Amino acid sequence: MADRRIVPDLRWIAARFPIYVTDGYSGPLPNGEHVGCNNCHVRNSDHYNGLAVDVVPLHWSGRCDVHWQGITRLAKWAEPVQNRPRPPFRWVGYDGDAGHGCGHHLHLSWEHSTAPMFQLAEWVEVFPVRNQGAAQPPPSTPPAGVKPPKGPQGGSEPGPAYERGPRGGVSIVQSGGVSSRGD
């Protein structure tokens, strides 16, 4: 499960990189059931708002081998320089980050407004799309040796409104995802 505002970005990524999402939203559902992993994320993790995913290769291998090449390429595209992710990403956890990396998993978090744990953020930055819903590639030039993916397919529902976010990404202005309040 993930906030529906990032689902088009995830589909776009999955169409270009061999990913398997192992965790998205982690926390309580309105019916009291718990989804996602238990006690495996740091306090205030973006997983608790449905705005982070952990990914591994489609063909799992617990070793850093050929199966991880696509994930490593995605990590380098999402964070060309350590601790400087490209918009709309807030944090990218991979090689050089404790508990992450080739043979373990890649963590991707989306930039968003401050929100309490288990509640929706007011806004979320997503890949840029044109008002007509046509694809447009994400911002920035990819680092040397990283093949740039082609643009995303657009918003998550017909007719959403888009705004330029504080870091140059695009915020989709609509609600989505999972709320612990049941709304």
Secondary structure, DSSP 8 states (H G I E B T S, - for coil): ---TTTHHHHHHHHHHS-EEEEE---EE-TTS-EES-SS-S-TT-GGGGT-EEEEEESS--SSSSGGGHHHHHHHHHH-SBTTB--TTEEEEE-TTSTT-BTTTBEEEEE-B----TTS--S-BEE----TT------SS---TT----------SSSS-EEEE-TTSSEEEES--S--TT--
